[in-house]
Amino acid sequence: MSDVQQGWFWKMHRGEAPQPPVAHLLGQTITRVDPVAGELDADYVAAPAFANPAGHVQGGMLGAMLDALTASVVDATLRPGERVASLNLNIAFLRPAGLGALQGKARLARRGRNVANAEAQLLQGGKVVATATAVCMLVAASNAAPAAPP
């Protein structure tokens, strides 16, 4: 097993560590990870509590899903003791998203020593509803904010 596969992301993916609370909130299930290609797919469930006054998914909730996607594809490349922090998330909303199932796809565009760039999209019914590009900083776990208790 590689050094990267000993990190917390891979332990979580194998069921050896719990998912972060935000994954439960967003109904996130990671369905595919290809660290060589730098790709990750995940399913989400937009709960009724995510609805805006028009009955669509509030854009901030879609943003949280896109942030989770871009951070997760970077997380899959981290070694033990490394963490990721989003520095910038640029979102484009293309069409309204309804409540229920959404599919996410993320791609690692570039990973340097201290910074990574990632792209993601959310689909519903086979149509892209939102996209994002992210700039992420790689930090030592000792410099990262402490994790919230589950």
N, C-alpha and C positions, 0 to 999 in steps of 0.2 A: 504494500500500500504506500502511495507517495506521501510526502510530507504535507502537501496540500490536502489530501484526503483525511488527514488527522485533525484538521481545523474544525471549529464548531459547526460550520454550515454542513459539512459532510456527516458529522455525527448526528445532527438534526435530521438530515435527509435519510440516514439509515435507521432512524428511530431510536438512537442512543441518547439523544438529548431532546428536551421539549422545544416545540416551536415558540417563537416570541408571541406575546399576547396580541400584537397587531395582526399576525397571520390569522388568528381565530376571529378577530373582529371583521376582517375583510373576507373571510371565508376562503382563504388562500390554500391551495393544494398544489405543490410543485409536481408537475407531471413528467418533465423531461429535463435532464441536464446533460450537456455535452461540453465539458470543459476544454476539450481540444479545439472544437469549432467556436467556442465562446458563445454558446446559445443556451437559453433556458426557457421553458414553457411552464405556465401555471394557470390554473383555473381559479376563478373568483366567484363569489355569490353576493350580489348586491341585495342586501336585506331591505325590507320596507322602511327601516329607520334611515336609510340613505337617500330617501326621496326628497326632492325639492318641491316647492308649491305646484309646479307643473306636472308632478308625478314622475319625473325622470330622475336619474341618479345625479345627485349634487356633484358638481365638477370637482370639488375638493376631495370627495371620496374616490373619484376616478384618478385624481392626482396622487392620492395615497397608494392606490394600486400600482400606478406607474412608478412611483418612488420605490415601492417594494420590489418590483420587477427589475429595475435598473440596479438597485443595491444588491439584490440576490445574485444576479449574473456576475457581479464583481466578487461577492462573498464566496462564490464557488472557486475562485482563484487564490484565496487567501491561505497563508500558512498559519499554524497555531500561533496565537499571540497577536495576530493582526486583525484589525476591524476596518470597516468602511464608514465614512461620513459623507453624506451628500452635500456638495458645495453649491450646486446649481441644478435646477430642474426646469426645463423649458417645455411647456405643455401646449399642444394644439388640440382643441376639441373640434371634431369633424361632423358629428351628428349626435342627437340625443341618445342616451343609453337608457334602456328600460331596466326595471328590477329583474333580478334573477341571474342566470349564468352569464359570465364573461370569460373570454379566453385571452391570456396574455402571452406575448412573445417578446423576449429580450435578446439583445446581441451585444457582445463586448466589442466596441469599435477599436479601442486602444487601451492597453494597460502598461503604464510606465512604473517606475520604482515608487513614486509617491502619489500619482494621479492616474485615474482611469476614466475613460469615456464610454458611455453605454447608451443604447437606443432601445426603445420599447414601444409596443403598440398593444391596445386593447381592442378585441373584436367581440361582436355580438351578432349572432345569426350570420356569420361569415363576412360581416362588413366591419371595417375599421371605424371605431367610434372616437378614439383619441390616440395620440402619439406623444412621445417625449424623448428628449435627449437629456443626458445627465453628465455632470462632471462630479466625480467622486474622489475624495482624498483617502488615502490609505494611512491608517494610524496604528501605532502600537496599542495593544489593549490597555496598557497602564495609562495612556493618554486619553482614552475614550471615556465618555460619560459612563457611570455605572449602570448596569442593566437593571430595569425595574423588576421587582419580584413578580412571579407569575400569579 
